[in-house]
Amino acid sequence: MIELSHIDKRFGETTVLHDVSLRMEEGSVTALVGPSGGGKSTLLRCINLLEIPSAGHLQLGDARLDITPGQKPAWSAVQAIRRQTGMVFQNFQLFPHRTAIENVMESLVTVLKWPKAKARERAMELLTKVGMAHKADAWPATLSGGQQQRVAIARALAPSPRVLLCDEPTSALDPELAAEVVEVLAKLAAEGTTMVMATHDLRLASKIADRVVFLEAGRVVETGTAEAIFRSPQQDRTRQFVATVTAAQTG
């Protein structure tokens, strides 16, 4: 379970998140959608504290962080939340000097201090799950974008995080390669993996999300099921956004 209460985030004088409160249940898939600059990626990064909120409360499982404006949170409290998250980035961010399997093994060996044999077994299990076992010994530069993103998903899953966070996981890919990644994420969703994703891809969101949150100017405009948001949004701004993006993605 993830609970965000009255989250604000400021960069200098600019406020990019305004009083955001959301609850995401265990095993759910939540899609954050909205125009560029609306706060999707910042909110996602606040969940795993790559960005520390300026104010508010964050709970992930049993770990809770209360942010007091002007005070730096305790590192132990930050780590307690980060350890429960896995992050998939827009541009893959694989280590170029590590093979696919070594990328997946890295956190297990370096952070969790697993023996290499145990880490390799876990990494191969995950590469198999994402359809990349045949490329275990390949270098990232020899892989397509879709293949690299699938390896990145396996890497994020390696330490068995409580929640998988995906920041625009298909936006750097052409439609055919994006379909590979959507298929993997849909499989994980069907298996009950808790996911939160920031995405412009409404087809991805409509296929695998239980719940959609529409953000604009750092505020939650509307939340609901994927069907409700994409078929019968209640807010005019949501309706306009969905119509515009749908037209662009089907045109």
N, C-alpha and C positions, 0 to 999 in steps of 0.2 A: 504494500500500500504506500502511495506517495500522497502527501498532503502539503499543499502550498497555501499559506495564509497571509494575506495582505503583503505580498511581495512587491517591493519597489526596487528599481535598479537605476542608478544615475551614473553617467559618465561626465564628470565635471558639473556644468550647469544644465546638462541635458538629461532629462528623465526619459528612459527608454521602456521602462515597465511601471505601470501605475496600478497599485492595489490589486494585484492578481491573486485570486484565491481559487484553487482547483483541487479536486481529489481524484486520484486514479487508483482503481482497485487492482489487487493482485490478479495477474492473468489477463488483464485488459490490454487493448491496443488503442492508444490515443494519438490522433493526428492533429498537429498544430498547423493551421493554414491561415493565409492572409497575404496581403501585399508585401512586397519587399520593404524592409525597414519597419515592419509592424511589430517586431519583437520576438518572432518565433525562435530564432536561433539563440538569442540572448536568454530567453526563458529556459530553453533546453539546457544551456550551459550553466544556468543557475541551479538546475536540479542536481548536477554532479559537482557543483561549486568550482567549475573552471572559471566562472564569474561569481564572485561573492555578492549576494544581494545587498543593497544599501539598507534595507529594513525588511522586517517580516519574520515569518517562522516557516521552517522546512522540516518535514518529517519523512523519513524513508525507513519503512519497517519499524524497528524499535529505536532507531537513531533519530534524535531531534536536535535541531540547531535553531536557537533564537538569536536573531541578528539585531543588535542594538546600534542605531546610527552612530557613526564615529568611533565604534569600537571594533577591533579586529577579533574575529572569533578564534577560539582555541584550535590549534592545529589538530589535536586529537579528535575533536568533534568534526572537523572537516574531513579527516581521514576516515572516520567511522561511516560517513555517508559515501565518500568516493569509492570505498572498497566494495560497495554494493552495486556499483554501476559499471556498465561497459559502454563504450562510445564508438560509434561508426561515423566517420567524417565524410564530407562531400567529396574530397579529393584523395580518399583512400589512406594516404599517409603511411604506407608500408615502408619499412626500412629497406632501402635499395640494396644494401650490402648483405642482406639476409634472404635466404630462400623462403618460399611460401611456408614450409613447415617450421622453419626457424623463426619466422615472424610470429606464428601462432604460439610457439614455445616460449618466446622471450619473456613475457610477464611471469609465466610459471616458474622459470628458472631463476630470473633476476630478482623478482619481487617476492614470490612465495617460496623460493629456495627449494623447489621440487628437484629430485634427481632427474638427470636428462632423459633417462629411459622412460620414466613415468610421464614426463612432460611430452615426449615424442609420441607416446601411445595416446595421450589425451588429444594432442594436436591432430594426429591422423584420424581419430574418431570424428573430430569437428570438421576437418577438411572433407571427409566422406559425407558428412551431413549436408554440407553446402555444395556438393558435387565437384570438389576440387582435389580429390585424393590422387588423381592421375597427374597433377601438376605440383605435387608436394615438394619436389626438388628443383622447381623452376625458379628463376630470378624474376622479381616483379617487372622488370623492363621487358620481359618476353611475354607477359600476359596482357590480354585485352583489358579494357577498363572494367567490364563486367566481371571478369575473372579476378581482377585485383580487389574489387569491392566484395566479392564473395570471400576471399581470403581475409579481408579486413573484418567481415562479420564473424568469421571463425575466430579471429584473434580477440575480438571483443567478448566473445562467449567463453574464452578459455578459462578464466578464473571463476566461472559459474556465477555471474552477477545476478542480483535480484531483479534488475531492470536493464533493458537494452535501450540506449538512447541513439537515435539516428538523425543526423543533421543533413537534410537534403540528400538522401542516399542514392537517388537516381539522377540528380540534375546534371551531373557531369557526363552522362552517358547518352548515346543515341537510343532511339526507341527499342531496337532489337536487343541491345545489351542491357537496357533498363529492365526489360522483361525477365531476363535471367535473375536479376536481383529481386524483383517483385516476387518471383516464384519462391525464392529462398525465404524471404520475409513472410510470405503467406504460410509457408510450411511451419516456420517457427511460431507464428501466431496460432496456427491450428494445434500446436503442441502445448499451448498455454504459456508461452514466453511473454512476460510483461514488457511492453514496448511503448515508448513515447517517441514520436518522430515529427520533425519539422519538415514540411514538404510543400512544394508548389504543384506537385503531381497529383491532381485530384483523382486520377484513375488508381494510383497506388493507395491513396487514402480511402477511396470508396471500396476497394477490394478487401482490405485487411483491417481497417479501423472499426472498433466498436463505437468509439466516441470521437467527435470532431470538435475542436475549439477554434473559433475564428477570432483572430487577433488583428487589431488595427491601432496604430499609434500607441502601442504598448498597453492597450486595454482589451479585456475580453468583451467582445461584442455579442457573441452568441455561442452557446454550446448545445450539443444534441447528438443523436445517433447519426451515423454517416448518411443513412437514408433521409432523415429529417433535414439535415443541413443541405444536402445536395439536391433534394427533390422539392422540399417545401420549407425553405428558410423563413423565419418569422421576421427578421430585420431587413429593411430595405437595403442596407449596405451589404449584408451578406448575400442577398439575392443578386445584387449588381455584380459583386465579385465573382460569384459562382458562374453567372452567365458569361462574363467576360473571359474567364479562364477556360471554361468549357469550350467556348467558341474557338479560342486560340489553340487548344489541344486537339480539337477535332477538325480544324480547318486545313 
